[in-house]
Every structure is written in C-alpha cells, then in structure tokens.
C-alpha cells in the first residue's frame, strides 16, 4: 500500500511525488512488512521468492498456495484502498476517463506497463535480471554462515536493497519483481473501470507473473553454487575443529583480572590424546525467522 500510494503521488500529485519517492515508498513499505511478519511467516510478501524457497527445498510446497493466496489478497486490498483514498485526485487528473495509455493514463498507479523504448522480450529479460539480483542479495543478507546483516537490522537492510534496485534498475519496466505486487492490482483496475485494456497493452501483463519466479530461482542457484557452497568458516571447522576451538577461545575478552594461583581449584592437565572431542557451535543467528520478503 505504501508503494502504490507513492506512485499515486507521482502520477496525479503534480509536485507531491517523484521517482525517488516511489522507490522509498516501496522500500520502506517492505521494511514495515518484514517487521510485522518476520517472526510469523518469514516475511513472505513476494510470490517469486516464495516459489524459489520451495523449489530449492527451503520450504514445503504445502505452504506455497497459502502464502501466495495471502499475498494476492493483501495486494488486491491495498489497490482498493489506494483507489478509494485517491479517487477524486484520479478523476480530476484524468478528466473522469480511466485510461491505460496516453498523457492522462492512471492505470500505471496500480501495475507496471512497458514504456515505449522497451520491447516485450527486453522487458522479460530485464525482469529476470532484476529479480535475480534481488534474490541473490537477499540470500547474502540472511545467510548466517556468510556475512549477514546485524541482528535487528535485517528489515532495514532489505528495505534499502529494494530502494537501491529501484533507483538503479527500475526505469525500464518499473521493476515489478513480484507477481503478487503486479497481478492483483491489475485485476482490480480491470474491475474498477479501466477495462480489458489493462491486459492487452503491449501484451505485457504475463511478464511480471512469469519472469520474476524464473529470475529469483536463477539468482538463488547462483548464490548457492558460487557463494554458499564455498564458505571458508564452515570448511575450516570441518578440517580442524579442535584448533578452531582453541583459536576461538583465545580471542575472548578478559572480564576480570586476578593474580596468578589465586584460585582454590586444583589445576587439571588434559593431554591432546585424552581431550574430549569438541563439536563447535555455529554463531548465534538473529532472532527473526526471516526467510524472504
């Protein structure tokens, strides 16, 4: 809803909106969604990323239709809410005619449409690439074995990621990158008076539905193959866990200072051969069960 509202400001608000404002609206809207749903569902707000998690075995396929249905319902209701809030502004701007193309088009408030400088298949490849970048970066942000975002900052970092993608790669297609963000609002405009043209304009409607899941899956595969499978921390522990444990303990900060031999405990010598096997414990992750947004 924040994202669509920011687009409405840019389209019908004259001086009240901007392309940067649109990116900020979508980015920090995602941040709020992650805060609200991170510990409930893993913050699944994108059908393409939900599909990728299922396809890569990170989530059961049984959850897929439930999550996608929730995403579609939320997106449809967001479009209806923005339509009600900005109804008079839309009518004043368009002269009472709800159009999909032209100088007073307003359907682009709710869904993406291909600009004149793009062809259909270039737009398809653009959506695949941009969504792949989204999934690739999300895996890096949430991978506890790599260099994840600090605890409590994941939502903000993900929001900033969406803003960065928008300001750097969003011009060509409007960076739908999410079937749940594009298809339900498009269907709402079909019902609300824009008509069948919302599905016929340059035959674009199916691209934001098909291209993002493909791009997200490819981005996930690239991360797992080239980055996730070559984690030096995990490899080092598997080769010499005892040495890793010694090194890990030696860098712990000293919390107190006592003179030597001041303890009443009898020192015990443990030889390397009699030393019990220590299984290293991976570093504690953040408390948010964040899967994808």
C-alpha positions in Angstrom: 0.0 0.0 0.0 2.9 2.4 0.8 4.4 1.7 -2.7 1.1 2.3 -4.6 0.4 5.4 -2.6 3.8 6.8 -3.5 3.1 6.1 -7.2 -0.2 7.9 -6.9 1.6 10.9 -5.6 3.9 10.9 -8.6 1.2 10.4 -11.2 -1.6 12.6 -10.0 0.0 14.7 -7.3 1.9 17.1 -9.5 4.7 18.4 -7.2 4.0 16.0 -4.4 5.7 12.9 -5.8 8.9 11.8 -7.5 10.6 8.6 -8.8 12.8 8.6 -5.7 9.7 8.9 -3.6 8.3 5.8 -5.3 11.4 3.8 -4.5 11.4 5.0 -0.9 7.7 4.1 -0.6 8.2 0.6 -1.8 11.5 0.0 0.0 10.4 1.1 3.4 7.0 -0.4 2.9 8.9 -3.7 2.6 10.8 -2.8 5.8 7.5 -2.4 7.7 6.2 -5.7 6.3 9.4 -7.6 7.5 9.0 -6.1 10.9 5.4 -7.2 11.1 5.6 -10.7 9.6 9.2 -11.7 10.1 8.6 -14.0 13.1 5.2 -15.2 11.8 5.8 -16.4 8.2 9.4 -15.4 7.5 8.0 -12.2 5.9 6.9 -13.8 2.6 5.5 -10.9 0.5 6.8 -11.9 -2.9 5.4 -14.9 -4.8 8.6 -15.2 -6.8 10.7 -15.6 -3.7 8.2 -18.0 -2.1 8.4 -20.1 -5.2 12.3 -20.1 -5.1 12.3 -21.2 -1.4 10.0 -24.1 -2.3 11.9 -25.1 -5.4 15.2 -25.1 -3.5 13.8 -27.2 -0.7 13.9 -24.5 1.9 10.1 -24.5 2.4 7.3 -27.1 2.0 5.3 -26.8 -1.2 2.2 -27.2 1.0 2.7 -23.6 2.2 3.1 -22.2 -1.3 -0.6 -21.8 -2.2 -1.5 -20.5 1.3 1.3 -17.8 1.2 0.5 -16.8 -2.4 -3.2 -16.5 -1.7 -2.4 -14.3 1.3 -0.1 -12.2 -0.8 -2.7 -11.8 -3.6 -5.4 -10.8 -1.2 -3.2 -8.3 0.6 -2.1 -6.7 -2.7 -5.7 -6.6 -4.0 -6.9 -4.9 -0.9 -4.0 -2.4 -1.0 -5.0 -1.4 -4.5 -8.6 -1.0 -3.5 -7.6 1.2 -0.5 -5.4 3.5 -2.7 -8.2 3.7 -5.2 -10.6 4.9 -2.5 -8.1 7.3 -0.9 -7.1 8.9 -4.2 -10.4 8.6 -6.2 -11.1 12.3 -6.5 -7.5 13.1 -7.4 -7.6 10.4 -10.1 -10.8 11.7 -11.6 -9.6 15.3 -11.6 -6.3 14.3 -13.2 -7.9 12.1 -15.9 -11.0 14.2 -16.6 -13.2 11.3 -15.4 -11.8 8.9 -18.0 -9.9 5.9 -16.7 -7.3 5.2 -19.3 -4.3 2.8 -19.5 -2.2 4.7 -22.0 -1.9 8.3 -23.0 -1.0 11.6 -21.3 -3.6 11.2 -18.6 -3.2 7.4 -18.0 -3.7 6.3 -14.4 -3.7 2.5 -14.6 0.1 2.7 -14.0 -0.6 3.8 -10.4 -1.5 0.2 -9.7 0.5 -2.1 -12.0 3.6 -1.9 -14.3 3.3 -1.1 -18.0 6.1 -1.3 -20.7 7.4 2.1 -21.8 7.8 2.9 -25.5 11.6 2.4 -25.5 11.3 -1.2 -24.4 10.3 -4.3 -26.4 8.5 -7.2 -24.8 11.4 -9.6 -24.7 13.8 -7.0 -23.5 11.4 -6.3 -20.7 11.2 -10.0 -19.9 15.0 -10.3 -19.6 15.1 -7.1 -17.5 12.6 -8.6 -15.0 14.6 -11.8 -14.9 17.8 -10.0 -14.2 16.5 -7.6 -11.6 14.6 -10.2 -9.7 17.7 -12.5 -9.8 19.7 -9.6 -8.2 17.0 -9.3 -5.5 17.2 -13.0 -4.6 21.0 -13.1 -4.8 21.3 -10.2 -2.4 18.6 -11.5 0.0 20.4 -14.8 0.4 23.6 -12.8 1.2 21.7 -10.7 3.8 20.2 -13.6 5.6 22.9 -16.2 5.3 24.2 -16.8 8.8 27.3 -18.7 7.5 28.4 -15.8 5.4 28.3 -12.1 6.5 24.6 -11.5 7.3 23.0 -8.2 8.3 23.4 -7.5 12.0 20.7 -8.7 14.4 17.8 -6.3 14.3 18.8 -4.5 11.1 17.6 -7.1 8.6 14.3 -5.3 7.8 16.1 -2.0 7.2 18.8 -3.5 5.0 16.2 -5.4 2.9 14.2 -2.1 2.5 17.4 -0.3 1.4 18.1 -3.1 -1.1 14.7 -2.5 -2.7 15.4 1.2 -2.9 18.8 0.6 -4.5 17.3 -1.8 -7.1 14.6 0.8 -7.9 16.9 3.8 -8.3 19.5 1.9 -10.3 17.5 -0.7 -12.4 13.8 0.4 -12.2 13.4 2.7 -15.2 12.9 0.1 -17.9 10.0 -1.9 -16.6 9.1 -0.3 -13.3 10.7 -3.3 -11.6 7.7 -5.4 -10.8 9.9 -8.2 -9.4 6.9 -9.7 -7.7 3.8 -11.3 -9.3 1.9 -10.6 -6.1 2.6 -6.9 -6.5 1.5 -6.6 -10.1 -1.3 -9.1 -11.0 -3.8 -8.5 -8.2 -3.8 -4.7 -8.6 -4.0 -5.1 -12.4 -7.1 -7.3 -11.9 -8.5 -4.7 -9.5 -8.2 -2.0 -12.2 -10.0 -4.3 -14.7 -12.9 -4.5 -12.3 -12.8 -0.8 -11.2 -13.3 0.7 -14.7 -10.1 0.6 -16.7 -11.4 -2.4 -18.6 -9.7 -5.2 -20.5 -7.0 -2.9 -21.9 -5.0 -3.4 -18.7 -4.3 -7.0 -20.0 -3.9 -6.0 -23.7 -1.5 -3.1 -23.5 1.6 -4.4 -25.3 0.7 -7.9 -24.1 2.8 -7.2 -21.0 0.6 -8.5 -18.2 2.0 -12.0 -18.1 5.7 -10.9 -18.0 5.6 -9.7 -14.3 4.0 -13.1 -13.5 6.4 -15.4 -15.2 9.8 -13.6 -15.3 10.3 -12.9 -11.6 10.0 -16.5 -10.4 12.5 -17.5 -13.1 14.9 -14.7 -12.2 14.6 -15.4 -8.5 15.3 -19.1 -9.0 18.3 -18.4 -11.1 19.6 -15.9 -8.6 19.2 -18.4 -5.8 21.0 -21.1 -7.7 23.9 -18.7 -8.5 24.3 -17.8 -4.8 24.2 -21.4 -3.6 26.6 -22.7 -6.2 29.2 -19.9 -6.3 29.0 -18.4 -2.8 27.0 -20.6 -0.4 29.0 -23.8 -1.2 32.4 -22.2 -0.6 32.0 -20.8 2.9 35.6 -20.7 4.4 34.3 -20.6 8.0 32.5 -23.9 7.7 35.4 -25.6 5.7 37.9 -24.5 8.4 35.8 -26.0 11.2 35.3 -29.3 9.4 39.1 -29.7 8.7 40.3 -29.0 12.3 37.6 -28.4 14.9 39.9 -28.6 17.8 42.2 -26.0 16.5 39.3 -23.8 15.7 38.0 -24.1 19.3 41.4 -23.1 20.7 41.6 -20.1 18.5 38.0 -19.1 19.2 38.6 -19.2 23.0 41.9 -17.4 22.9 40.3 -14.2 21.5 37.6 -13.9 24.1 37.9 -10.6 26.1 39.1 -10.8 29.7 36.3 -9.8 32.0 38.3 -9.9 35.3 41.8 -9.8 36.5 43.1 -12.0 39.3 46.7 -12.7 40.5 48.2 -16.0 39.5 47.4 -19.1 41.6 44.7 -17.3 43.4 42.1 -19.9 42.6 41.4 -22.7 45.1 40.7 -25.1 42.3 43.3 -27.8 41.5 44.6 -27.4 38.0 43.9 -30.4 35.8 46.2 -31.2 32.9 44.5 -32.6 29.8 46.7 -34.2 27.1 45.8 -33.8 23.4 45.1 -37.5 23.3 42.7 -37.5 26.2 41.0 -34.3 25.3 37.3 -34.9 24.6 36.0 -34.2 21.1 34.5 -30.7 20.9 31.9 -30.0 18.4 32.0 -26.3 17.5 28.7 -24.5 17.9 27.9 -22.2 15.0 27.5 -18.5 15.8 24.1 -17.4 17.1 21.8 -16.1 14.5 19.3 -13.4 14.8 16.0 -13.9 16.5 13.9 -13.1 13.4 13.0 -16.2 11.4 13.5 -14.4 8.2 13.1 -16.5 5.1 12.3 -14.0 2.3 10.1 -11.0 1.8 
